[in-house]
Amino acid sequence: SQLPTVDEQSISNNCRERYDKDEIYTTCGRLLIAVNPYKALTIYGEGEINRYHGALDRSELPPHIYAMAAAAYQGMVKEGRSQSVIISGESGAGKTETSKFFLEFMARVGKGAGSLHEKVLQTNPILEAFGNARTALNDNSSRFGKFLRLEFTASGKMCGASLRTYLLEKTRVTMQGEGEQNYHAFYLLTLGGTAAAHEAASIDGKAKGPWALLANSERAAGGKPPLSGKTFAADFEKVALALESLGVSADHAAQVWGVVGAVLHSGQLVFAAQGEGTAVTDPAPFRIAAQKLGLDYDK
């Protein structure tokens, strides 16, 4: 429907009316407004992708992230012009999920003869594991920015992709705010990792802690498991399969989890006063972390 008056209040009221009917998308010119429904909706998937991709007149279809993706794809293929899409919003607005739906559309309609499109989709579990965390507003909040570049042939087949990340919230590793938690990778490893991954990280027999880097977030969550409702073993398996699909060998993957373990062990270091300085009270975590990072502790 067309609004008789286009101002902040009328747009807000219209979004509210549509949201109450589970119509979470609203178009405003060339902009798409998305309101996080905080529940699963049956408006995604291959059938909907085909519907928007094959539509002769997308204006007759409901507003959707697929519609924006289809417009960008058609502009690129038919007009031969590069397209840019900016996805922005506050924490918990749904940027991560919206990006995934957009990427899913591009990967499906730009599917070529190889497996590149599948590899592009497999970057999501890895990025979320190492770059997302639970915050007070969002159980899967991206704590970094990213610039994804997709390349297509003249016929619209995906032929290349590159990803640049920036502004990772590094301080979260050592301290999290009230009600917030550390990066998912730590919990996936300690609570859902395989025996091989635990061995690679040297956390055998101590997988469930207590770990100093996770203690603050566990207290803040009232002792409840991080990301309540998630199956850690299943999520760990998704990351493991994603790494494998991207060509990461088993040995390399073990080294990745070894580095995660090194960070956990580094958090176990305790310092105490010694003379006019300080010293590590127990060198064991230091030795393990050094070994996982390929360093000689004695030097």
BELPE-V937714 format. One record per backbone hydrogen bond with DSSP energy under -0.5 kcal/mol. NH is the residue of the N-H (numbers start at 0). CO is the residue of the C=O. Records with the same first field share a line. If there is no record, write none. Layout:
BEGIN
NH=CO ; CO
END
This chain:
BEGIN
6=4
10=6
11=7
12=8
13=9
14=10
15=11
16=12
17=13
18=14
19=15
20=16 ; 17
21=18
22=17
23=21
25=32
27=30
30=27
32=25 ; 30
33=31
34=23
35=33
42=40
48=44
49=45
50=46
51=47
52=48
53=49
59=56
60=57
67=63
68=64
69=65
70=66
71=67
72=68
73=69
74=70
75=71
76=72
77=73
78=73 ; 74
79=75
80=74
86=84
87=85
92=89
97=93
98=94
99=95
100=96
101=97
102=98
103=99
104=100
105=101
106=102
107=103
108=104
109=105
110=107
118=114
119=115
120=116
121=117
122=119
123=120
125=121
126=122
127=123
128=124
129=125
130=126
131=127
132=140
133=181
134=137
140=132 ; 137
142=130
144=165
146=163
147=145
148=146 ; 161
149=147
150=159
152=156
155=152
157=109
158=150
159=150
161=148
163=146
165=144
168=142
169=167
171=168
172=169
173=170
174=170
179=176
180=133
183=131
184=128
185=182
186=182 ; 183
187=183
188=184
189=185
190=186
191=186 ; 187
192=188
197=193
198=194
199=195
200=196
201=197 ; 198
202=197
205=202
208=205
213=210
214=210
215=211
217=213
218=214
219=215
220=216
221=218
222=217
223=220
229=226
231=229
234=230
235=231
236=232
237=233
238=234
239=235
240=236
241=237
242=238
243=239
244=240
245=241
246=243
247=242
248=246
252=248
253=249
254=250
255=251
256=252
257=253
258=254
259=255
260=256
261=257
262=258
263=259
264=260
265=261
266=262
267=264
268=265
271=278
273=276
276=273
278=271
280=269
286=282
287=283
288=284
289=285
290=286
291=287
292=288
293=290
294=289
296=294
298=295
END
